[in-house]
């Protein structure tokens, strides 16, 4: 894979798809209960990936252990993350604020990658992480809310953050040889199963209209298949700590999509935040020098 594709096209494709996913989730939840939306989304993605894997006759896991590892990684990265975010948004936490909380992921992953994957993290990378997080704060800090429902929603978002962080590390350590289609089918199926018990604790409803259909298809195809495939490719080909740094741009993508779909107004502080984030990511991904 060429340097240009790996460093430019894949990250920005992922940023757009993943960041806009927070907004399409908010869009879809206006017409559906959260777990019903999520279960249908995963089930659609599962059948699409299974069909593609069958047609292309791609490799499948060769052992129960490999199958379990792929399923566990998916249950964390896809299932736990999505459950946390969907429930958070259902409690009134905006997609933009969710994106901010998930933007803590680079700090967590970088620390854990240093401990468990023996990735070498120099001072410049740590400084870039801090600069990037400051930029994220500028982007959505005005959206903070201290109501009870919002606090519960934020806690669910933290659950999603932890699922994504540990799932990314597990994916890097045990599943880098996973085929995107057969592995993706396993992961969306395991995530579907993970969601099912939550359906017993909510008032299930769906209003089938054009808004819900668009949101559902975007989340099933654009995010569950497209964005996650790009993420797994980047994790396979790079250091998970540096890959995670692009999550700093996810709130930016969420804010821009909110502007077009939800009449969200981009403020001056957000423009400052975007510039700060770009500086931070540039520091993180700068080629290594001789000084440590």
C-alpha positions, 0 to 999 in steps of 0.5 A, a space after each residue: 500500500 502506497 504511503 499516500 493512500 495509507 497516510 492521507 486517503 484512508 485516514 480522511 475517509 475514516 474520519 468522514 465516515 466515523 465522525 458523520 456516524 455520530 450525527 446519523 445516529 442522532 438523526 436515526 434515533 429521532 425515529 427509533 429506540 436505540 437498541 432496535 436501531 442498533 440491532 437492525 443495523 448490525 444484522 444488515 451489515 452481517 448479511 452484506 458482509 457474509 454475502 461478500 465473503 461467500 461470493 469472493 470465497 475469502 479465508 475464514 478463521 481456521 480454529 475456534 480460538 481465532 474465531 473467538 478472538 475475532 468475535 471478542 475484538 468485534 464485541 468490544 470495538 463494534 458492539 460495546 462502543 456502539 451500545 455506549 454511544 447509542 444509549 448516550 445519545 438516547 439520553 440527550 447527549 449530542 453527537 458532537 459531545 459524544 465525539 469529544 468523549 470518544 476523542 479521549 481514545 488516543 490518550 488511553 490507547 497510547 498509554 496501553 499500547 506502550 504497556 502491552 504492545 511495547 510500542 515506543 512513544 517518544 515525547 513529541 508524540 505525547 506532546 502532540 496528543 496533549 495538543 490534539 486533545 486541547 484542540 478537541 476541547 475547543 471544538 465542542 466545549 460549549 455543548 457540556 451539560 450537567 443535567 442528570 440524564 446528561 450525566 448518565 448519557 456521558 457515562 454510557 459514552 465512557 463505556 463506549 470509549 473503553 470498548 473502542 480503546 480495548 477493542 483496538 488494542 485487542 484487534 492489533 494484538 490478535 486479529 491483524 490477519 483477519 479478513 475484512 469480510 469474513 472477519 467483519 461478518 463474525 464481528 457484526 454477528 457477535 455485536 448483534 448478539 450482544 445487543 439483543 439482551 438490551 432490547 428487553 429493557 427498552 420500549 422498542 419502537 421504529 418509525 419507518 420513514 425516509 429519515 430513518 431508512 437513510 440513517 440506518 443504511 448509512 450506519 450499516 454500510 458506511 460505518 459498520 462496513 466502510 469506516 471499520 474496514 478502513 480502521 482495521 486496515 490502518 491498525 494492521 499497517 501502523 502503530 495503533 497509538 498513531 492510528 488512534 490519533 486521528 480520532 482527534 479529528 472525529 469531532 471536527 467531522 461530526 461538527 461539519 456534518 451537524 452544520 449541514 444536517 442539523 443546522 448546527 452553527 460552527 463557532 470561532 472556538 471550533 475553528 481554533 480547535 480544528 487548527 490546534 488538532 491539525 498541529 497535534 496530529 502533525 506532531 504525532 505523525 512526523 517522521 522519527 528523528 534521531 532524538 528521543 
